[in-house]
């Protein structure tokens, strides 16, 4: 069981990390392009 669960957990954690980085970069980009709009 651990063999089938481990990859799923890794994938989920990786997806969460990627999504977090994407959100951070996007918010940075938005604040850079639209500094007045917050």
N, C-alpha and C positions, 0 to 999 in steps of 0.2 A: 504493500500500500504506500509506504513512504516514497517508493520510487515514482509512483504515479502522481503523488501529491506534491512532492518537492518541486518539479518543474513548473507546476501551476503556481505555487507560492512564489517562486522566483520570477515568473512572468508577471504576476500581479504587482509585486514590489517594484520590478523594473518599470512597468507601465506607470505606476504611481510616481516614481522618480522622474520619468520622462515628462509626464504631464505637469508635474510641479515646475520643472525647469522651463517647459514651454510657457506656462502661465507667467512665470517670473520674467522671461525674456519678452513676452508679449506686453506685459504691463510696463516694462522698462521702455519698450519701443513706443508705446502709447504716450507715456509721460514725456518722452523725448520729442515726439512729433506734435503732440497736443499738450503743451505745458499749462495752458490756461483752463483746459476742460476738466482736469482731475477726474 
